[in-house]
Amino acid sequence: MTGRPARVVVAMSGGVDSSVTAALLKRAGHEVVGITLQLYSAAAKRKGACCAGQDIADAKRVAQSLGITHYVLDYEARFRERVIADFAQTYARGETPIPCVRCNERVKFADLMETARSLGAEALATGHYVRRVDCAGGPELHRATDATRDQSYFLFATTREQLAFLRFPLGGMEKAEVRALAAELGLDVAAKPDSQDICFVPDGRYAGIVARMAPEAERPGEIVDAQGHVLGEHPGVIHFTVGQRKGLNLAGNAEPLFVLALDAANARVIVGPRAALATRSIVLREVNWLSEARAPFECSIKVRSMRPSVAARVIPGPDRTAQVELLAPEEAVAPGQACVFYDGSRVLGGGWIAKAEPARKAA
């Protein structure tokens, strides 16, 4: 899509970001079609949940005020199958999932993109805070200008083919600027709070959903140290993640204990001192490359969305695997989370953490 008018589909969640995205594209002279996905109707019961009933009503109202066509698509069945089921199965394996990445990967940038193409659109635009930079070798994915809003970590699974079709008009803007623009444009969602937490966890307690979809994950078991000594009992591995301290209910130890690993097959929670959380080597699966990586290379990586980047060496492997060697230890690297590679602001790719090797054996 160049500067000439074009048909663009905008993913409208009912929030201020996607609303401003639609408004900016309409103001630029494009033919804008808004699409809102109904992903989880139960979320309408909880204020502040993404994709709730009120959000759909807000998106409809914004579309009407802008004078653009708007559709609501029922994606509940595929969302349950591709995102919620994966969420439950990941916890049942003793890992810590990121459902927002799976939603982007398997729903928004998959089926919604196909819908946009079927409508004759030349691009799909979203309100994500990331930048798409056109270069001689093709479009690149970069961090947002507003570092406090950057969402590049959650879009690491975006393919190069998808990136060529995507647009992110807000990537170079500050959040305050977006809200001010929404007010200037007369959008009544200008002051609407951002969505919080996970849309399909209406009460904020994910364990109940996991237990219903994967009941074996709530099997009680033992809390043990790295040598296998039993220190206590737990109600199910789904209640824990690597690095967690609260909820262990262990007392009388020489120093505080943290979750080092989860052995879901044997319903065991392995604990140890904080020093044992240090990781120097990470094994990745399902790696998505946004660069032409063949040989080992140095870059910065993130293993949690809110953590700062750290220096590392990435060694590409076969079958979409990779080994990441950290130049300094990183704490509480949890299987199931993502490890994303950066060269400055550019996203080079990333993968799902399959295994984290401790910097030293737990004592």
C-alpha positions in Angstrom: 0.0 0.0 0.0 1.5 3.3 -1.1 0.3 6.9 -0.5 -2.6 6.4 -3.0 -6.1 5.6 -1.6 -6.6 1.9 -0.9 -9.0 -0.4 0.8 -7.6 -1.2 4.3 -9.2 -3.5 6.9 -8.7 -2.4 10.5 -8.9 -4.8 13.4 -11.1 -2.8 15.8 -11.1 -4.0 19.4 -13.2 -1.1 20.7 -10.3 0.5 22.4 -8.6 3.9 21.8 -5.7 2.5 19.9 -7.6 0.6 17.1 -10.1 3.4 16.9 -7.4 6.0 16.3 -5.9 3.7 13.7 -9.1 3.5 11.8 -9.6 7.3 12.1 -6.0 8.1 10.8 -6.4 5.8 7.8 -9.8 7.3 7.0 -8.4 10.8 7.3 -5.6 9.8 4.9 -8.2 9.1 2.3 -8.3 5.3 2.4 -11.4 3.2 2.2 -11.5 1.7 5.7 -13.4 -1.4 6.7 -13.5 -2.2 10.4 -13.7 -5.7 11.7 -14.2 -6.7 15.3 -13.7 -10.3 16.4 -16.0 -11.8 19.0 -13.6 -14.1 20.7 -15.1 -14.8 24.1 -18.6 -13.8 25.0 -18.2 -14.6 28.7 -15.6 -11.8 28.9 -18.5 -9.3 28.7 -19.2 -10.0 32.3 -15.9 -8.5 33.5 -15.1 -4.8 33.1 -11.7 -4.2 31.5 -11.6 -7.5 29.6 -10.5 -7.3 26.0 -13.1 -8.5 23.3 -15.9 -8.0 25.8 -19.5 -7.2 24.8 -19.0 -3.5 25.6 -15.9 -3.4 23.4 -17.9 -4.6 20.4 -20.6 -1.9 21.1 -17.8 0.7 21.3 -16.2 -0.4 18.1 -19.6 -0.3 16.3 -20.2 3.3 17.6 -16.7 4.5 16.5 -17.2 3.0 13.1 -20.5 4.7 12.7 -19.0 8.0 13.8 -16.3 7.6 11.2 -18.7 6.6 8.5 -16.9 3.3 7.7 -18.2 -0.2 7.1 -18.0 -2.4 10.2 -18.4 -6.2 10.6 -18.4 -8.3 13.8 -17.1 -11.9 13.1 -17.8 -14.7 15.5 -14.4 -16.4 16.1 -15.3 -18.0 19.4 -15.0 -21.6 18.3 -11.6 -21.2 16.6 -10.3 -19.0 19.5 -11.3 -21.7 22.0 -9.6 -24.4 19.9 -6.4 -22.5 19.0 -5.8 -20.2 22.0 -7.7 -21.3 25.1 -7.0 -25.0 24.6 -3.3 -24.3 24.0 -3.3 -22.2 27.1 -4.6 -25.1 29.2 -2.3 -27.7 27.6 0.7 -25.5 28.1 0.0 -25.1 31.8 -0.7 -28.9 32.0 2.8 -29.5 30.6 4.3 -27.4 33.4 5.0 -24.4 31.2 3.9 -20.8 31.3 1.9 -19.7 28.2 1.5 -16.3 26.5 -2.0 -16.5 25.0 -1.7 -13.0 23.4 1.1 -14.3 21.1 -1.0 -17.4 20.1 -4.0 -15.2 19.4 -2.0 -12.9 17.1 -0.3 -15.9 15.5 -3.3 -18.3 15.0 -6.3 -16.0 14.8 -5.7 -12.3 14.1 -2.8 -12.6 11.7 -4.1 -15.9 10.2 -7.9 -16.0 9.7 -8.5 -12.3 10.0 -5.8 -11.6 7.4 -7.5 -14.1 5.0 -10.8 -12.3 5.6 -9.1 -9.0 4.8 -7.8 -10.4 1.5 -11.2 -11.8 0.6 -12.6 -8.3 1.0 -10.2 -7.0 -1.5 -8.1 -5.1 1.0 -4.5 -4.2 0.3 -3.5 -4.2 3.9 -4.6 -5.2 7.5 -3.9 -2.5 10.0 -3.9 -2.9 13.8 -3.4 -0.6 16.8 -0.2 -2.4 18.0 2.7 -0.3 19.2 5.3 -1.6 16.8 6.9 -0.2 13.6 7.0 -1.7 10.1 10.1 -0.3 8.3 10.4 -0.8 4.5 13.9 -1.7 3.5 15.6 -2.9 0.3 15.3 -6.5 1.5 11.7 -6.2 2.4 9.7 -4.9 5.4 11.2 -5.2 8.9 9.6 -5.3 12.3 10.9 -2.8 14.8 10.2 -1.7 18.3 7.8 1.1 18.9 9.0 4.7 19.5 7.3 4.6 22.9 9.3 2.1 24.8 6.8 1.9 27.6 4.1 0.7 25.1 6.3 -1.5 22.8 4.5 -4.7 21.8 7.2 -6.2 19.5 7.7 -9.1 22.0 4.2 -10.3 21.4 4.5 -10.2 17.6 7.7 -12.2 17.2 5.7 -15.0 15.5 4.6 -12.7 12.7 5.9 -14.1 9.4 7.6 -12.1 6.7 4.7 -12.8 4.4 2.2 -11.5 7.0 4.4 -8.4 7.8 4.3 -7.4 4.1 0.4 -7.1 4.4 0.3 -5.5 7.9 0.4 -1.9 8.8 0.9 -0.3 12.3 0.1 3.4 12.2 0.7 4.0 15.9 4.2 2.6 16.0 5.9 6.0 15.9 3.5 7.7 18.4 3.4 8.1 22.2 0.4 6.8 24.0 -0.5 10.3 25.3 -0.3 11.6 21.7 -2.8 8.8 20.7 -5.3 9.8 23.4 -5.0 13.5 22.6 -5.6 12.7 18.9 -8.6 10.6 19.8 -10.1 13.6 21.7 -9.3 15.9 18.8 -11.1 13.6 16.4 -14.1 13.4 18.7 -13.8 9.7 19.5 -15.7 8.9 22.7 -13.2 6.2 23.6 -10.4 8.8 24.0 -10.3 8.2 27.8 -11.3 4.6 27.8 -8.9 2.5 30.0 -6.7 -0.1 28.4 -7.8 -3.7 28.6 -6.2 -5.7 31.4 -5.2 -9.3 32.0 -6.4 -12.2 29.8 -9.7 -11.8 28.1 -10.9 -15.4 28.7 -10.2 -15.4 32.4 -13.2 -13.5 33.7 -12.3 -13.6 37.4 -8.6 -13.3 36.9 -8.1 -16.9 38.1 -6.7 -18.9 35.3 -6.3 -22.2 37.2 -10.1 -22.8 37.1 -10.1 -22.7 33.3 -7.1 -25.0 33.0 -8.6 -27.5 35.5 -11.8 -27.7 33.5 -10.0 -28.2 30.2 -7.1 -30.3 31.5 -8.2 -31.8 34.8 -5.0 -33.9 35.1 -3.1 -30.7 35.6 -4.6 -30.1 39.0 -3.2 -33.4 40.4 -1.7 -32.7 43.9 1.9 -33.7 44.3 5.2 -33.1 46.2 7.4 -30.1 46.5 11.0 -31.3 46.4 14.4 -29.7 46.4 16.9 -30.3 43.6 18.1 -33.5 45.2 14.6 -34.9 45.4 14.0 -34.4 49.1 10.3 -33.9 49.9 9.7 -30.5 51.5 6.0 -30.3 51.3 2.9 -30.7 49.1 1.1 -28.7 46.5 -2.4 -28.6 44.9 -1.3 -28.9 41.3 1.5 -27.7 39.0 -0.8 -25.3 37.3 -0.6 -23.0 40.3 3.1 -22.4 39.8 5.6 -20.9 37.4 9.4 -20.8 37.4 10.7 -18.0 39.7 7.6 -18.0 41.9 8.0 -17.7 45.7 4.5 -17.2 47.0 2.2 -20.0 47.6 4.8 -22.7 48.4 3.9 -22.6 52.1 7.3 -23.7 53.2 8.9 -22.5 56.4 12.0 -23.1 58.4 14.4 -23.0 55.6 17.9 -21.4 55.8 17.0 -19.1 52.9 13.9 -18.3 50.8 13.0 -20.9 48.2 11.8 -20.4 44.7 10.3 -22.6 42.0 13.2 -23.8 39.8 11.2 -26.2 37.6 8.0 -28.0 37.2 7.8 -31.8 36.5 4.2 -32.1 35.3 4.5 -35.8 34.5 5.3 -36.6 38.1 3.3 -33.7 39.6 6.4 -32.3 41.2 7.4 -28.8 42.0 11.2 -28.4 42.3 12.4 -25.6 44.5 15.7 -24.1 45.5 17.5 -20.9 46.5 17.4 -17.8 44.3 20.9 -18.3 43.1 19.7 -21.5 41.4 17.4 -19.5 39.2 20.3 -18.2 37.1 20.3 -19.4 33.5 23.1 -19.2 30.9 21.7 -21.4 28.1 18.2 -21.6 26.6 16.8 -24.1 24.1 14.1 -22.8 21.7 11.5 -24.5 19.6 9.2 -23.2 16.9 11.6 -20.4 16.0 10.3 -17.8 13.6 12.9 -15.9 11.6 12.4 -12.3 10.4 16.0 -12.2 9.2 18.2 -14.4 7.1 19.9 -16.1 10.0 22.1 -19.1 9.1 25.3 -18.8 11.3 25.6 -18.0 15.0 25.2 -14.3 15.7 25.2 -11.9 18.6 22.3 -9.8 19.5 20.1 -8.7 22.5 17.2 -10.9 23.6 14.2 -10.6 25.9 12.8 -13.6 27.8 9.8 -11.7 29.3 7.8 -8.8 27.9 8.6 -6.5 30.8 12.2 -7.3 31.2 15.0 -5.3 29.6 17.0 -6.7 26.8 20.2 -8.6 27.6 23.2 -9.6 25.4 23.3 -13.1 24.0 24.6 -15.3 21.2 22.0 -17.2 19.1 22.9 -20.5 17.4 20.3 -21.5 14.7 19.5 -25.2 14.7 17.6 -27.6 12.5 13.8 -27.9 12.4 13.1 -24.4 13.7 15.2 -24.8 16.8 17.9 -22.5 18.3 20.3 -22.4 21.2 20.7 -19.1 23.1 23.9 -18.5 25.1 23.5 -15.6 27.5 26.6 -13.4 28.1 25.4 -12.9 31.7 23.0 -15.0 33.8 19.3 -14.3 33.6 16.9 -15.3 36.3 13.7 -17.3 36.2 13.6 -18.2 32.5 10.4 -20.2 32.2 9.6 -22.8 29.5 6.5 -21.8 27.6 7.5 -18.1 27.5 9.1 -16.5 24.4 12.7 -15.5 23.7 12.8 -12.7 21.1 16.0 -11.5 19.3 16.8 -7.9 18.6 19.4 -5.9 16.6 18.9 -2.5 18.1 15.2 -1.8 17.5 14.8 -4.4 14.8 13.2 -7.8 15.6 15.2 -10.6 14.1 12.9 -13.4 15.2 12.2 -15.4 18.3 11.0 -18.8 19.6 9.3 -20.6 22.4 11.5 -21.5 25.4 11.6 -25.3 25.6 14.4 -25.6 28.2 16.5 -23.4 30.4 19.9 -24.8 31.6 20.9 -23.5 35.1 24.1 -21.5 35.3 25.1 -23.9 38.1 23.6 -26.9 39.8 21.3 -26.1 42.7 22.8 -26.9 46.0 
